[in-house]
Each structure stands twice: as structure tokens, then as C-alpha cells.
């Protein structure tokens, strides 16, 4: 399986495409990340047009099983984050047959 782009490679790619230096591209990427986290935490959702949305999701408490012993365990409720891809991105990555 091929490895994805590292953060350094992404910063270099952004710097090259935007015709700027690596420091500015890294600052842009960090600002985008910080903004996404802050907005998702505050409003419950952050939309990145053309790519998708980051959404805060509340999971209910549920019963699960310990895979080693098979005995039931209670899994507590928690808040987590999910990223939903935009339809255009899904269709371009994995087109319907």
C-alpha cells in the first residue's frame, strides 16, 4: 500500500503551487487546521467548500463485548469528530459504475 503525503511534502507542494515560501505555506496550513478545530468545537461543524465538512458528533452509551473474554461491557457516551466528504470528491475518487 502506498503511503500518503507527509506534512512536509504537503507544505512544499502548497508553497510551490502558491509561489511562496515553505514558512508561509506551513502557517497557512496551521491556521486552516486551528480554524477548523475552533469552529467545529464552537458551532458543531466546519465546512471546507469543495472538500467536505468536519462535524462534532455525540455518540450514545452502548453495550459492547470484550473480544478476549466475550463478557459484555458498558461503553460510555462520548463526543467525537467525523469528516464527511463532499459528493463531488466522492464521485471523482470512486465514480459510480
TORZAKOL-428698 format. One record per residue (C-alpha): z, y, x; residue number from 1. Coordinates in steps of 0.02 Angstrom, whole numbers. Layout:
// residues N
R / z / y / x / i
R / Z / Y / X / NUM
...
// end
This chain:
// residues 97
R / z / y / x / i
R / 0 / 0 / 0 / 1
R / -48 / 170 / 68 / 2
R / 89 / 298 / 98 / 3
R / 83 / 464 / 8 / 4
R / 76 / 636 / 85 / 5
R / 232 / 690 / 178 / 6
R / 309 / 861 / 152 / 7
R / 242 / 920 / 320 / 8
R / 67 / 861 / 277 / 9
R / 78 / 948 / 107 / 10
R / 136 / 1111 / 188 / 11
R / -7 / 1104 / 314 / 12
R / -132 / 1068 / 176 / 13
R / -68 / 1214 / 70 / 14
R / -71 / 1330 / 220 / 15
R / -250 / 1280 / 259 / 16
R / -310 / 1300 / 79 / 17
R / -220 / 1466 / 53 / 18
R / -270 / 1529 / 226 / 19
R / -92 / 1569 / 275 / 20
R / 35 / 1504 / 399 / 21
R / 145 / 1349 / 379 / 22
R / 303 / 1453 / 358 / 23
R / 234 / 1544 / 206 / 24
R / 168 / 1383 / 129 / 25
R / 338 / 1299 / 155 / 26
R / 426 / 1448 / 75 / 27
R / 308 / 1438 / -75 / 28
R / 341 / 1252 / -96 / 29
R / 530 / 1278 / -82 / 30
R / 525 / 1422 / -208 / 31
R / 425 / 1316 / -331 / 32
R / 549 / 1173 / -314 / 33
R / 700 / 1287 / -336 / 34
R / 622 / 1371 / -488 / 35
R / 580 / 1203 / -569 / 36
R / 758 / 1140 / -545 / 37
R / 838 / 1301 / -608 / 38
R / 727 / 1314 / -762 / 39
R / 743 / 1130 / -809 / 40
R / 931 / 1143 / -793 / 41
R / 941 / 1304 / -894 / 42
R / 807 / 1278 / -1029 / 43
R / 790 / 1089 / -1028 / 44
R / 606 / 1096 / -975 / 45
R / 492 / 1167 / -840 / 46
R / 303 / 1166 / -866 / 47
R / 185 / 1166 / -719 / 48
R / 17 / 1207 / -801 / 49
R / -118 / 1081 / -761 / 50
R / 3 / 954 / -687 / 51
R / 142 / 914 / -811 / 52
R / 318 / 954 / -863 / 53
R / 491 / 918 / -795 / 54
R / 612 / 883 / -936 / 55
R / 801 / 860 / -943 / 56
R / 839 / 701 / -1043 / 57
R / 1004 / 639 / -1115 / 58
R / 1023 / 450 / -1110 / 59
R / 1138 / 366 / -1236 / 60
R / 1277 / 247 / -1186 / 61
R / 1220 / 66 / -1198 / 62
R / 1267 / -112 / -1159 / 63
R / 1189 / -196 / -1008 / 64
R / 1213 / -355 / -908 / 65
R / 1273 / -385 / -732 / 66
R / 1124 / -476 / -655 / 67
R / 1234 / -583 / -541 / 68
R / 1362 / -643 / -667 / 69
R / 1272 / -613 / -831 / 70
R / 1426 / -533 / -909 / 71
R / 1399 / -381 / -1022 / 72
R / 1444 / -210 / -953 / 73
R / 1452 / -39 / -1035 / 74
R / 1331 / 87 / -960 / 75
R / 1394 / 264 / -993 / 76
R / 1288 / 406 / -1063 / 77
R / 1212 / 522 / -935 / 78
R / 1089 / 665 / -911 / 79
R / 935 / 636 / -804 / 80
R / 764 / 712 / -773 / 81
R / 590 / 645 / -814 / 82
R / 419 / 708 / -764 / 83
R / 280 / 691 / -892 / 84
R / 101 / 705 / -827 / 85
R / -23 / 815 / -918 / 86
R / -158 / 722 / -1015 / 87
R / -297 / 791 / -904 / 88
R / -208 / 724 / -749 / 89
R / -180 / 552 / -828 / 90
R / -362 / 542 / -879 / 91
R / -426 / 592 / -707 / 92
R / -313 / 469 / -614 / 93
R / -332 / 321 / -733 / 94
R / -477 / 351 / -853 / 95
R / -482 / 252 / -1014 / 96
R / -610 / 113 / -1018 / 97
// end
